């Protein structure tokens, strides 16, 4: 099953491999994994690479609304995700199983994403020449 | 993260601390007068064309909490000011050398991180 929420980017088709796939598996808080993965995505895009993101596991929490800065004044990841569009990062995939396991409906997320079942995730990874896992 | 103050600029009787690369140590210090002083410090003169790009950058920072690299800066300028200004040639002419870095400094933003 494949569903897209909100305004669909021009191409979210699975057969649109980018130069680089970045897999995000960590929640916004508790570690800097998510931020660092997003930083790499932004750097690659700033140098003209086409970048796709796959949110897996706890990484799907990044897509919840309002991940803003907390009492420790560290920067939130919400503005960073909102900025992806300015770097032309528009291929966003999410694991359907990860959303289901956490009870998150795909239309509650802050960005339009394409949700993929496990077999399509395998194909997605296979189709990308480079994959970085965070 | 502590930022070193390399030197201090005097603007309208206030001391404005700059880091070793000339960016504001405290982003809250920014005002249009500070932008003018930073520009003068660089031997640049700000025109209305410069100011509208500075405003685009300040809006970018308000929305995304980051200073843009060149490509997203071009895109933001194109969205705000239209095609004829949203291109790297125009921005290179306004802010020679490195538009993303120079304009971010004048707008009181941190140095763009994704920008060499």
gemmi code that builds the backbone of each chain (N, CA, C; Angstrom):
import gemmi

chains = {
    "A": [
        ("UNK", (0.847, -1.191, 0.000), (0.000, 0.000, 0.000), (0.880, 1.238, 0.000)),
        ("UNK", (0.421, 2.244, -0.639), (1.231, 3.442, -0.807), (0.312, 4.650, -0.679)),
        ("UNK", (0.499, 5.431, 0.382), (-0.364, 6.592, 0.533), (0.474, 7.850, 0.698)),
        ("UNK", (-0.056, 8.939, 0.240), (0.656, 10.209, 0.314), (-0.246, 11.207, 1.015)),
        ("UNK", (0.309, 11.951, 1.953), (-0.511, 12.923, 2.662), (-0.259, 14.316, 2.120)),
        ("UNK", (-1.213, 15.184, 2.320), (-1.042, 16.588, 1.970), (-0.794, 16.770, 0.485)),
        ("UNK", (-0.031, 17.798, 0.156), (0.268, 18.075, -1.244), (1.381, 17.134, -1.663)),
        ("UNK", (1.129, 16.410, -2.700), (2.108, 15.443, -3.130), (3.242, 16.120, -3.897)),
        ("UNK", (4.520, 15.831, -3.533), (5.609, 16.341, -4.347), (5.480, 15.804, -5.773)),
        ("UNK", (6.156, 16.456, -6.695), (6.006, 16.118, -8.100), (6.230, 14.628, -8.354)),
        ("UNK", (7.285, 14.090, -7.765), (7.553, 12.670, -7.971), (7.900, 12.023, -6.644)),
        ("UNK", (7.049, 11.157, -6.193), (7.401, 10.382, -5.013), (7.508, 8.921, -5.392)),
        ("UNK", (7.474, 8.652, -6.675), (7.509, 7.265, -7.132), (8.752, 6.579, -6.595)),
        ("UNK", (8.585, 5.331, -6.275), (9.703, 4.573, -5.723), (10.809, 4.433, -6.751)),
        ("UNK", (10.433, 4.430, -8.022), (11.455, 4.276, -9.045), (12.024, 5.629, -9.452)),
        ("UNK", (12.319, 6.459, -8.464), (12.979, 7.734, -8.730), (14.207, 7.797, -7.838)),
        ("UNK", (15.173, 6.905, -8.049), (16.325, 6.892, -7.159), (17.100, 8.205, -7.224)),
        ("UNK", (17.554, 8.662, -6.080), (18.327, 9.889, -5.982), (19.809, 9.527, -5.952)),
        ("UNK", (20.682, 10.552, -5.904), (22.113, 10.252, -5.826), (22.458, 9.613, -4.485)),
        ("UNK", (21.683, 10.019, -3.474), (22.024, 9.603, -2.112), (20.738, 9.364, -1.326)),
        ("UNK", (20.687, 8.230, -0.637), (19.549, 7.954, 0.260), (20.059, 8.028, 1.690)),
        ("UNK", (19.369, 8.815, 2.507), (19.749, 8.918, 3.912), (18.639, 8.316, 4.757)),
        ("UNK", (19.004, 7.349, 5.581), (18.026, 6.651, 6.414), (18.118, 7.220, 7.825)),
        ("UNK", (16.974, 7.685, 8.329), (16.931, 8.307, 9.657), (16.153, 7.391, 10.594)),
        ("UNK", (16.792, 6.925, 11.655), (16.180, 5.908, 12.523), (16.057, 6.366, 13.966)),
        ("UNK", (16.408, 7.627, 14.246), (16.380, 8.079, 15.636), (15.401, 9.230, 15.834)),
        ("UNK", (14.813, 9.266, 17.027), (13.876, 10.327, 17.387), (14.634, 11.640, 17.545)),
        ("UNK", (13.903, 12.779, 17.508), (14.566, 14.088, 17.569), (15.366, 14.316, 18.852)),
        ("UNK", (14.922, 13.730, 19.949), (15.556, 14.062, 21.221), (16.311, 12.863, 21.780)),
        ("UNK", (17.268, 13.134, 22.656), (17.980, 12.056, 23.314), (19.318, 11.734, 22.672)),
        ("UNK", (19.489, 12.108, 21.418), (20.780, 11.921, 20.766), (20.833, 12.896, 19.606)),
        ("UNK", (22.004, 13.025, 18.987), (22.094, 13.958, 17.859), (22.054, 13.228, 16.523)),
        ("UNK", (21.682, 11.944, 16.516), (21.657, 11.170, 15.274), (20.785, 11.831, 14.199)),
        ("UNK", (19.591, 12.209, 14.569), (18.668, 12.775, 13.580), (19.251, 14.053, 12.984)),
        ("UNK", (19.698, 14.949, 13.855), (20.278, 16.222, 13.397), (21.445, 15.987, 12.462)),
        ("UNK", (22.286, 15.024, 12.830), (23.480, 14.800, 12.011), (23.115, 14.213, 10.650)),
        ("UNK", (22.135, 13.325, 10.648), (21.671, 12.792, 9.361), (21.106, 13.891, 8.482)),
        ("UNK", (20.312, 14.773, 9.093), (19.733, 15.882, 8.329), (20.819, 16.843, 7.854)),
        ("UNK", (21.837, 17.067, 8.709), (22.955, 17.940, 8.296), (23.644, 17.393, 7.055)),
        ("UNK", (23.884, 16.082, 7.044), (24.538, 15.474, 5.877), (23.658, 15.658, 4.641)),
        ("UNK", (22.346, 15.474, 4.819), (21.424, 15.647, 3.688), (21.518, 17.072, 3.142)),
        ("UNK", (21.571, 18.051, 4.031), (21.605, 19.449, 3.604), (22.928, 19.784, 2.917)),
        ("UNK", (24.020, 19.260, 3.452), (25.321, 19.520, 2.821), (25.339, 18.935, 1.415)),
        ("UNK", (24.896, 17.676, 1.289), (24.893, 17.029, -0.029), (24.034, 17.832, -1.004)),
        ("UNK", (22.865, 18.281, -0.529), (21.968, 19.040, -1.399), (22.575, 20.393, -1.762)),
        ("UNK", (23.285, 21.006, -0.809), (23.912, 22.302, -1.079), (24.956, 22.170, -2.181)),
        ("UNK", (25.518, 20.974, -2.326), (26.496, 20.740, -3.389), (25.861, 20.137, -4.634)),
        ("UNK", (24.534, 20.194, -4.698), (23.866, 19.833, -5.940), (23.532, 18.362, -6.094)),
        ("UNK", (23.707, 17.569, -5.037), (23.313, 16.160, -5.101), (21.806, 16.040, -4.877)),
        ("UNK", (21.189, 15.076, -5.540), (19.771, 14.803, -5.303), (19.672, 13.828, -4.141)),
        ("UNK", (18.939, 14.244, -3.106), (18.920, 13.480, -1.867), (17.503, 13.020, -1.550)),
        ("UNK", (17.359, 11.761, -1.156), (16.094, 11.250, -0.650), (16.257, 10.854, 0.811)),
        ("UNK", (15.176, 10.957, 1.572), (15.221, 10.581, 2.985), (14.241, 9.450, 3.247)),
        ("UNK", (14.678, 8.492, 4.039), (13.785, 7.421, 4.483), (13.717, 7.446, 6.006)),
        ("UNK", (12.504, 7.612, 6.544), (12.312, 7.619, 7.991), (11.881, 6.224, 8.426)),
        ("UNK", (12.662, 5.641, 9.322), (12.403, 4.283, 9.784), (12.441, 4.258, 11.305)),
        ("UNK", (11.819, 3.259, 11.903), (11.889, 3.105, 13.358), (11.473, 4.392, 14.059)),
        ("UNK", (12.202, 4.748, 15.118), (11.871, 5.966, 15.866), (12.101, 7.235, 15.046)),
        ("UNK", (12.765, 7.105, 13.922), (12.967, 8.258, 13.038), (11.656, 8.888, 12.611)),
        ("UNK", (10.561, 8.105, 12.608), (9.274, 8.678, 12.186), (8.798, 9.767, 13.149)),
        ("UNK", (9.272, 9.729, 14.405), (8.865, 10.779, 15.359), (9.322, 12.164, 14.891)),
        ("UNK", (10.367, 12.209, 14.077), (10.847, 13.489, 13.554), (9.765, 14.199, 12.759)),
        ("UNK", (8.832, 13.412, 12.214), (7.815, 13.991, 11.333), (6.597, 14.511, 12.087)),
        ("UNK", (6.590, 14.327, 13.414), (5.484, 14.885, 14.193), (5.607, 16.395, 14.237)),
        ("UNK", (4.467, 17.061, 14.353), (4.462, 18.524, 14.441), (5.206, 18.998, 15.696)),
        ("UNK", (5.842, 20.165, 15.568), (6.277, 20.895, 16.767), (7.504, 20.363, 17.470)),
        ("UNK", (8.450, 19.756, 16.752), (9.695, 19.331, 17.403), (10.607, 20.545, 17.490)),
        ("UNK", (10.241, 21.456, 18.392), (10.966, 22.726, 18.455), (11.982, 22.683, 19.590)),
        ("UNK", (12.654, 23.812, 19.781), (13.699, 23.822, 20.797), (13.085, 23.672, 22.183)),
        ("UNK", (13.789, 22.990, 23.060), (13.288, 22.726, 24.401), (13.960, 23.604, 25.428)),
        ("UNK", (13.782, 23.274, 26.718), (14.341, 24.084, 27.799), (15.870, 24.158, 27.765)),
        ("UNK", (16.505, 23.186, 27.137), (17.967, 23.229, 27.084), (18.453, 24.151, 25.973)),
        ("UNK", (17.495, 24.707, 25.224), (17.804, 25.671, 24.160), (18.585, 25.052, 23.006)),
        ("UNK", (18.595, 23.719, 22.941), (19.168, 23.120, 21.733), (18.184, 23.355, 20.602)),
        ("UNK", (18.682, 23.396, 19.378), (17.779, 23.683, 18.272), (16.844, 22.506, 18.026)),
        ("UNK", (15.597, 22.805, 17.647), (14.655, 21.751, 17.325), (14.859, 21.273, 15.903)),
        ("UNK", (14.303, 20.091, 15.600), (14.466, 19.579, 14.240), (13.329, 20.005, 13.323)),
        ("UNK", (12.248, 20.571, 13.889), (11.138, 21.006, 13.046), (11.583, 22.031, 11.995)),
        ("UNK", (12.289, 23.101, 12.418), (12.740, 24.068, 11.393), (13.667, 23.437, 10.360)),
        ("UNK", (14.476, 22.472, 10.813), (15.403, 21.805, 9.889), (14.624, 21.004, 8.832)),
        ("UNK", (13.581, 20.324, 9.278), (12.755, 19.566, 8.328), (11.981, 20.508, 7.408)),
        ("UNK", (11.489, 21.599, 7.984), (10.753, 22.561, 7.168), (11.663, 23.144, 6.088)),
        ("UNK", (12.955, 23.211, 6.368), (13.924, 23.810, 5.449), (14.285, 22.884, 4.286)),
        ("UNK", (13.990, 21.588, 4.397), (14.373, 20.632, 3.342), (13.924, 21.099, 1.968)),
        ("UNK", (12.713, 21.648, 1.933), (12.135, 22.097, 0.670), (13.021, 23.160, 0.003)),
        ("UNK", (13.632, 24.028, 0.830), (14.476, 25.080, 0.269), (15.753, 24.505, -0.341)),
        ("UNK", (16.112, 23.308, 0.087), (17.283, 22.622, -0.480), (16.855, 21.616, -1.557)),
        ("UNK", (15.603, 21.726, -1.998), (15.047, 20.831, -3.022), (15.116, 19.355, -2.626)),
        ("UNK", (15.019, 19.086, -1.338), (14.932, 17.688, -0.888), (13.447, 17.363, -0.766)),
        ("UNK", (12.931, 16.670, -1.757), (11.481, 16.469, -1.814), (11.074, 15.009, -1.876)),
        ("UNK", (12.050, 14.118, -1.923), (11.719, 12.694, -1.910), (11.805, 12.176, -0.479)),
        ("UNK", (10.663, 12.070, 0.148), (10.607, 11.655, 1.545), (9.791, 10.375, 1.654)),
        ("UNK", (10.430, 9.322, 2.152), (9.750, 8.052, 2.315), (9.681, 7.699, 3.796)),
        ("UNK", (8.666, 6.946, 4.162), (8.524, 6.567, 5.556), (8.067, 5.105, 5.617)),
        ("UNK", (8.543, 4.412, 6.639), (8.156, 3.015, 6.812), (6.734, 2.941, 7.358)),
        ("UNK", (5.888, 2.275, 6.580), (4.485, 2.095, 6.983), (4.394, 1.340, 8.311)),
        ("UNK", (5.244, 0.335, 8.480), (5.230, -0.475, 9.706), (5.646, 0.355, 10.916)),
        ("UNK", (6.630, 1.245, 10.720), (7.097, 2.073, 11.831), (5.994, 3.030, 12.283)),
        ("UNK", (5.252, 3.585, 11.309), (4.126, 4.459, 11.662), (3.060, 3.669, 12.405)),
        ("UNK", (2.708, 2.499, 11.887), (1.640, 1.684, 12.478), (2.011, 1.271, 13.900)),
        ("UNK", (3.272, 0.871, 14.099), (3.702, 0.390, 15.415), (3.600, 1.500, 16.458)),
        ("UNK", (3.682, 2.754, 16.003), (3.627, 3.890, 16.940), (2.281, 4.599, 16.908)),
        ("UNK", (1.349, 4.045, 16.158), (0.005, 4.612, 16.112), (-0.057, 5.979, 15.475)),
        ("UNK", (0.795, 6.234, 14.509), (0.811, 7.554, 13.873), (0.162, 7.482, 12.488)),
        ("UNK", (-0.935, 8.197, 12.290), (-1.519, 8.245, 10.948), (-0.643, 9.095, 10.022)),
        ("UNK", (-0.543, 8.649, 8.767), (0.367, 9.332, 7.845), (-0.066, 10.786, 7.612)),
        ("UNK", (-1.373, 11.065, 7.765), (-1.821, 12.441, 7.513), (-1.646, 13.349, 8.726)),
        ("UNK", (-1.023, 12.839, 9.804), (-0.758, 13.704, 10.960), (0.661, 14.269, 10.898)),
        ("UNK", (1.402, 13.949, 9.859), (2.808, 14.328, 9.805), (2.982, 15.730, 9.225)),
        ("UNK", (4.113, 16.358, 9.534), (4.311, 17.766, 9.158), (4.694, 17.950, 7.692)),
        ("UNK", (5.106, 16.882, 7.022), (5.506, 17.000, 5.618), (4.817, 15.916, 4.806)),
        ("UNK", (4.583, 16.174, 3.519), (4.030, 15.120, 2.675), (5.072, 14.024, 2.446)),
        ("UNK", (4.718, 12.804, 2.825), (5.658, 11.689, 2.690), (4.957, 10.537, 1.979)),
        ("UNK", (5.732, 9.652, 1.440), (5.197, 8.440, 0.828), (5.479, 7.279, 1.761)),
        ("UNK", (4.432, 6.589, 2.199), (4.682, 5.483, 3.122), (4.818, 4.185, 2.335)),
        ("UNK", (5.783, 3.378, 2.767), (6.159, 2.178, 2.021), (6.094, 0.950, 2.911)),
        ("UNK", (5.629, -0.152, 2.340), (5.689, -1.419, 3.075), (7.086, -2.014, 2.922)),
        ("UNK", (7.368, -3.022, 3.743), (8.737, -3.539, 3.879), (9.373, -3.923, 2.543)),
        ("UNK", (8.622, -4.596, 1.689), (9.237, -5.078, 0.445), (9.638, -3.907, -0.450)),
        ("UNK", (8.858, -2.828, -0.393), (9.189, -1.673, -1.223), (10.382, -0.922, -0.640)),
        ("UNK", (10.544, -0.977, 0.696), (11.729, -0.351, 1.305), (12.989, -1.081, 0.840)),
        ("UNK", (12.900, -2.394, 0.775), (14.048, -3.163, 0.289), (14.394, -2.736, -1.132)),
        ("UNK", (13.368, -2.569, -1.954), (13.618, -2.158, -3.342), (14.176, -0.737, -3.403)),
        ("UNK", (13.662, 0.117, -2.520), (14.142, 1.505, -2.475), (15.648, 1.539, -2.202)),
        ("UNK", (16.062, 0.787, -1.195), (17.492, 0.773, -0.840), (18.308, 0.184, -1.975)),
        ("UNK", (17.774, -0.856, -2.586), (18.490, -1.514, -3.671), (18.688, -0.552, -4.847)),
        ("UNK", (17.737, 0.338, -5.056), (17.788, 1.196, -6.243), (18.722, 2.395, -6.072)),
        ("UNK", (19.193, 2.651, -4.850), (20.051, 3.816, -4.635), (21.528, 3.435, -4.673)),
        ("UNK", (22.323, 4.237, -5.386), (23.752, 3.928, -5.474), (24.477, 4.124, -4.133)),
        ("UNK", (24.012, 5.087, -3.339), (24.651, 5.341, -2.050), (23.591, 5.477, -0.957)),
        ("UNK", (23.822, 4.818, 0.163), (22.895, 4.918, 1.288), (23.704, 5.179, 2.559)),
        ("UNK", (23.269, 6.169, 3.311), (23.907, 6.435, 4.603), (22.861, 6.240, 5.691)),
        ("UNK", (23.237, 5.528, 6.738), (22.276, 5.191, 7.788), (22.621, 5.928, 9.070)),
        ("UNK", (21.647, 6.661, 9.593), (21.857, 7.412, 10.840), (20.893, 6.930, 11.905)),
    ],
    "B": [
        ("UNK", (27.667, 26.743, 23.341), (28.981, 26.866, 22.719), (29.458, 28.307, 22.849)),
        ("UNK", (30.593, 28.504, 23.438), (31.125, 29.852, 23.611), (31.807, 30.312, 22.333)),
        ("UNK", (31.507, 31.506, 21.940), (32.147, 32.050, 20.743), (33.117, 33.136, 21.176)),
        ("UNK", (34.314, 33.099, 20.648), (35.323, 34.107, 20.973), (34.977, 35.447, 20.347)),
        ("UNK", (35.184, 36.479, 21.123), (35.078, 37.816, 20.570), (36.441, 38.215, 20.036)),
        ("UNK", (36.510, 38.444, 18.742), (37.801, 38.800, 18.149), (37.997, 40.313, 18.163)),
        ("UNK", (36.898, 41.052, 17.910), (36.992, 42.509, 17.973), (35.598, 43.085, 18.199)),
        ("UNK", (35.600, 44.376, 18.435), (34.356, 45.037, 18.812), (34.124, 46.215, 17.879)),
        ("UNK", (32.882, 46.317, 17.412), (32.516, 47.424, 16.536), (31.691, 48.408, 17.370)),
        ("UNK", (31.950, 49.699, 17.183), (31.155, 50.680, 17.909), (30.038, 51.213, 17.037)),
        ("UNK", (28.807, 50.966, 17.475), (27.657, 51.409, 16.683), (26.728, 52.220, 17.571)),
        ("UNK", (26.586, 53.468, 17.242), (25.696, 54.365, 17.990), (25.922, 54.251, 19.503)),
        ("UNK", (27.192, 54.236, 19.898), (27.523, 54.219, 21.319), (27.428, 52.851, 21.974)),
        ("UNK", (27.045, 51.830, 21.210), (27.000, 50.471, 21.760), (28.170, 49.670, 21.216)),
        ("UNK", (28.688, 48.732, 22.046), (29.743, 47.853, 21.556), (29.103, 46.589, 21.002)),
        ("UNK", (29.475, 46.256, 19.791), (28.948, 45.060, 19.142), (30.097, 44.090, 18.915)),
        ("UNK", (30.031, 42.920, 19.577), (31.126, 41.952, 19.516), (31.056, 41.135, 18.230)),
        ("UNK", (32.236, 40.977, 17.602), (32.327, 40.171, 16.381), (33.229, 38.962, 16.630)),
        ("UNK", (32.882, 37.847, 15.972), (33.720, 36.651, 16.105), (34.917, 36.758, 15.143)),
        ("UNK", (35.818, 35.780, 15.160), (37.033, 35.908, 14.327), (36.739, 36.084, 12.839)),
        ("UNK", (35.572, 35.636, 12.368), (35.257, 35.793, 10.946), (34.363, 37.000, 10.666)),
        ("UNK", (34.127, 37.805, 11.705), (33.387, 39.035, 11.499), (31.881, 38.916, 11.651)),
        ("UNK", (31.395, 37.746, 12.102), (29.954, 37.580, 12.331), (29.628, 38.021, 13.751)),
        ("UNK", (28.371, 38.405, 13.978), (27.967, 38.843, 15.312), (28.121, 37.697, 16.310)),
        ("UNK", (28.644, 38.006, 17.477), (28.720, 37.000, 18.540), (27.315, 36.751, 19.087)),
        ("UNK", (26.565, 37.836, 19.289), (25.196, 37.710, 19.760), (24.251, 38.214, 18.675)),
        ("UNK", (23.411, 37.302, 18.168), (22.548, 37.669, 17.039), (21.563, 38.764, 17.423)),
        ("UNK", (21.284, 38.884, 18.732), (20.343, 39.906, 19.191), (20.906, 41.321, 19.047)),
        ("UNK", (22.206, 41.425, 18.809), (22.813, 42.746, 18.658), (22.424, 43.427, 17.352)),
        ("UNK", (21.826, 42.672, 16.437), (21.609, 43.220, 15.097), (20.601, 44.366, 15.086)),
        ("UNK", (20.880, 45.353, 14.281), (19.912, 46.411, 13.971), (20.325, 46.914, 12.591)),
        ("UNK", (19.457, 47.656, 11.922), (19.874, 48.213, 10.628), (21.169, 49.011, 10.734)),
        ("UNK", (21.356, 49.728, 11.841), (22.587, 50.509, 12.005), (23.800, 49.589, 12.094)),
        ("UNK", (23.619, 48.433, 12.730), (24.719, 47.460, 12.815), (25.048, 46.935, 11.421)),
        ("UNK", (24.025, 46.687, 10.620), (24.254, 46.230, 9.245), (25.058, 47.270, 8.469)),
        ("UNK", (24.691, 48.536, 8.630), (25.435, 49.609, 7.944), (26.891, 49.628, 8.401)),
        ("UNK", (27.104, 49.449, 9.700), (28.465, 49.485, 10.244), (29.275, 48.292, 9.729)),
        ("UNK", (28.635, 47.102, 9.655), (29.322, 45.913, 9.139), (29.684, 46.120, 7.668)),
        ("UNK", (28.782, 46.741, 6.933), (29.032, 46.994, 5.516), (30.191, 47.982, 5.359)),
        ("UNK", (30.172, 49.063, 6.142), (31.232, 50.066, 6.068), (32.577, 49.433, 6.421)),
        ("UNK", (32.549, 48.538, 7.385), (33.733, 47.812, 7.826), (34.348, 47.019, 6.676)),
        ("UNK", (33.499, 46.636, 5.732), (33.885, 45.848, 4.551), (34.078, 46.728, 3.314)),
        ("UNK", (33.970, 48.049, 3.483), (33.973, 48.978, 2.339), (32.831, 48.702, 1.374)),
        ("UNK", (31.685, 48.342, 1.906), (30.517, 48.153, 1.051), (29.503, 49.236, 1.377)),
        ("UNK", (28.688, 49.581, 0.383), (27.589, 50.521, 0.595), (26.294, 49.802, 0.353)),
        ("UNK", (25.381, 49.921, 1.284), (24.109, 49.205, 1.149), (23.099, 50.054, 0.389)),
        ("UNK", (22.522, 49.457, -0.651), (21.472, 50.117, -1.420), (20.153, 49.414, -1.116)),
        ("UNK", (19.077, 49.921, -1.681), (17.765, 49.290, -1.479), (17.796, 47.830, -1.929)),
        ("UNK", (18.576, 47.554, -2.989), (18.672, 46.173, -3.486), (19.318, 45.259, -2.447)),
        ("UNK", (20.343, 45.775, -1.767), (20.959, 44.977, -0.700), (19.963, 44.727, 0.422)),
        ("UNK", (19.239, 45.780, 0.785), (18.346, 45.662, 1.933), (17.251, 44.620, 1.714)),
        ("UNK", (16.744, 44.528, 0.470), (15.667, 43.542, 0.292), (16.202, 42.122, 0.405)),
        ("UNK", (17.466, 41.909, 0.022), (18.045, 40.568, 0.195), (18.317, 40.297, 1.684)),
        ("UNK", (18.782, 41.323, 2.388), (19.010, 41.173, 3.830), (17.700, 40.794, 4.525)),
        ("UNK", (16.611, 41.405, 4.096), (15.307, 41.091, 4.702), (14.897, 39.639, 4.388)),
        ("UNK", (15.189, 39.176, 3.173), (14.899, 37.775, 2.815), (15.676, 36.832, 3.741)),
        ("UNK", (16.941, 37.175, 3.991), (17.767, 36.332, 4.852), (17.255, 36.317, 6.288)),
        ("UNK", (16.845, 37.466, 6.779), (16.363, 37.513, 8.158), (15.071, 36.710, 8.291)),
        ("UNK", (14.248, 36.766, 7.254), (13.021, 35.975, 7.261), (13.351, 34.477, 7.203)),
        ("UNK", (14.339, 34.112, 6.392), (14.781, 32.709, 6.286), (15.192, 32.200, 7.672)),
        ("UNK", (15.958, 33.024, 8.382), (16.435, 32.606, 9.702), (15.281, 32.483, 10.710)),
        ("UNK", (14.331, 33.384, 10.622), (13.165, 33.302, 11.506), (12.402, 32.000, 11.270)),
        ("UNK", (12.301, 31.593, 10.000), (11.521, 30.388, 9.692), (12.282, 29.103, 9.977)),
        ("UNK", (13.583, 29.090, 9.689), (14.308, 27.817, 9.696), (15.457, 27.753, 10.707)),
        ("UNK", (15.714, 28.816, 11.436), (16.765, 28.844, 12.462), (18.136, 28.481, 11.897)),
        ("UNK", (18.370, 28.807, 10.636), (19.669, 28.523, 10.038), (19.924, 29.523, 8.922)),
        ("UNK", (21.199, 29.752, 8.639), (21.564, 30.601, 7.505), (21.698, 29.714, 6.272)),
        ("UNK", (21.134, 30.138, 5.138), (21.136, 29.270, 3.960), (22.472, 29.245, 3.224)),
        ("UNK", (22.770, 28.102, 2.617), (23.856, 28.019, 1.643), (23.386, 28.728, 0.369)),
        ("UNK", (24.236, 28.762, -0.639), (23.933, 29.536, -1.846), (22.641, 29.077, -2.539)),
        ("UNK", (22.491, 27.781, -2.768), (21.318, 27.317, -3.525), (19.995, 27.677, -2.846)),
        ("UNK", (19.847, 27.378, -1.556), (18.585, 27.790, -0.918), (18.430, 29.304, -0.806)),
        ("UNK", (19.556, 30.038, -0.735), (19.443, 31.501, -0.732), (18.846, 31.974, -2.057)),
        ("UNK", (19.350, 31.425, -3.151), (18.824, 31.791, -4.471), (17.331, 31.473, -4.533)),
        ("UNK", (16.957, 30.308, -4.020), (15.549, 29.907, -4.058), (14.682, 30.841, -3.208)),
        ("UNK", (15.182, 31.208, -2.025), (14.419, 32.098, -1.149), (14.254, 33.476, -1.787)),
        ("UNK", (15.320, 33.968, -2.419), (15.248, 35.279, -3.072), (14.277, 35.208, -4.257)),
        ("UNK", (14.330, 34.092, -4.997), (13.422, 33.949, -6.134), (11.969, 33.955, -5.650)),
        ("UNK", (11.704, 33.244, -4.559), (10.336, 33.189, -4.042), (9.859, 34.556, -3.560)),
        ("UNK", (10.779, 35.321, -2.932), (10.361, 36.596, -2.338), (10.394, 37.742, -3.341)),
        ("UNK", (11.389, 37.748, -4.235), (11.616, 38.926, -5.073), (11.467, 38.652, -6.565)),
        ("UNK", (11.237, 37.400, -6.924), (10.995, 37.094, -8.325), (12.214, 36.581, -9.073)),
        ("UNK", (11.939, 36.112, -10.311), (12.961, 35.438, -11.131), (14.186, 36.306, -11.398)),
        ("UNK", (13.969, 37.601, -11.704), (15.115, 38.377, -12.182), (16.142, 38.623, -11.070)),
        ("UNK", (15.708, 38.505, -9.814), (16.655, 38.666, -8.712), (17.051, 37.321, -8.111)),
        ("UNK", (16.218, 36.312, -8.332), (16.502, 35.001, -7.758), (17.455, 34.198, -8.611)),
        ("UNK", (18.644, 34.719, -8.820), (19.666, 33.949, -9.541), (21.035, 34.327, -9.005)),
        ("UNK", (21.993, 33.441, -9.189), (23.278, 33.650, -8.533), (24.052, 34.829, -9.138)),
        ("UNK", (23.838, 35.121, -10.422), (24.544, 36.261, -11.019), (24.193, 37.566, -10.319)),
        ("UNK", (22.882, 37.758, -10.139), (22.403, 38.978, -9.485), (22.993, 39.088, -8.074)),
        ("UNK", (22.964, 37.976, -7.337), (23.455, 38.005, -5.956), (24.974, 38.191, -5.904)),
        ("UNK", (25.680, 37.615, -6.878), (27.134, 37.802, -6.944), (27.478, 39.269, -7.187)),
        ("UNK", (26.647, 39.926, -7.982), (26.896, 41.332, -8.283), (26.655, 42.201, -7.039)),
        ("UNK", (25.619, 41.860, -6.281), (25.304, 42.642, -5.078), (26.314, 42.387, -3.959)),
        ("UNK", (26.671, 41.119, -3.796), (27.556, 40.731, -2.692), (28.744, 39.968, -3.268)),
        ("UNK", (29.690, 40.687, -3.882), (30.810, 39.999, -4.535), (31.532, 39.075, -3.550)),
        ("UNK", (32.262, 38.150, -4.109), (32.959, 37.081, -3.391), (31.995, 35.950, -3.088)),
        ("UNK", (31.364, 35.975, -1.918), (30.493, 34.854, -1.581), (29.161, 35.374, -1.031)),
        ("UNK", (28.134, 35.470, -1.873), (26.875, 36.085, -1.434), (26.296, 35.452, -0.168)),
        ("UNK", (26.321, 34.124, -0.075), (25.702, 33.484, 1.095), (26.400, 33.914, 2.378)),
        ("UNK", (27.732, 33.974, 2.322), (28.474, 34.316, 3.536), (28.410, 35.812, 3.833)),
        ("UNK", (28.635, 36.626, 2.803), (28.660, 38.084, 3.002), (27.288, 38.587, 3.456)),
        ("UNK", (26.246, 38.149, 2.757), (24.909, 38.646, 3.079), (24.456, 38.158, 4.448)),
        ("UNK", (24.837, 36.925, 4.813), (24.472, 36.415, 6.141), (25.114, 37.279, 7.229)),
        ("UNK", (26.365, 37.663, 6.993), (27.062, 38.496, 7.975), (26.346, 39.840, 8.137)),
        ("UNK", (25.993, 40.458, 7.015), (25.334, 41.765, 7.083), (23.951, 41.654, 7.709)),
        ("UNK", (23.287, 40.513, 7.510), (21.932, 40.328, 8.048), (21.967, 39.905, 9.516)),
        ("UNK", (23.169, 39.750, 10.072), (23.278, 39.387, 11.477), (22.996, 37.931, 11.748)),
        ("UNK", (23.185, 37.084, 10.726), (22.984, 35.643, 10.884), (24.328, 34.982, 11.186)),
        ("UNK", (24.276, 33.732, 11.693), (25.541, 33.013, 11.823), (26.091, 32.672, 10.444)),
        ("UNK", (27.349, 32.276, 10.393), (27.939, 31.867, 9.122), (27.204, 30.624, 8.621)),
        ("UNK", (26.830, 30.590, 7.330), (26.135, 29.400, 6.831), (27.004, 28.157, 7.028)),
        ("UNK", (26.410, 27.107, 7.570), (27.217, 25.934, 7.915), (27.498, 25.043, 6.714)),
        ("UNK", (26.586, 25.034, 5.745), (26.743, 24.091, 4.635), (27.394, 24.743, 3.433)),
        ("UNK", (28.296, 25.657, 3.684), (28.773, 26.522, 2.619), (30.281, 26.616, 2.736)),
        ("UNK", (30.999, 26.261, 1.679), (32.465, 26.361, 1.747), (32.921, 27.775, 1.389)),
    ],
}
model = gemmi.Model(1)
for chain_id, residues in chains.items():
    chain = gemmi.Chain(chain_id)
    for i, (resn, *xyz) in enumerate(residues, 1):
        res = gemmi.Residue()
        res.name, res.seqid = resn, gemmi.SeqId(i, " ")
        for name, pos in zip(("N", "CA", "C"), xyz):
            atom = gemmi.Atom()
            atom.name, atom.element = name, gemmi.Element(name[0])
            atom.pos, atom.b_iso = gemmi.Position(*pos), 0.0
            res.add_atom(atom)
        chain.add_residue(res)
    model.add_chain(chain)
structure = gemmi.Structure()
structure.add_model(model)
structure.setup_entities()
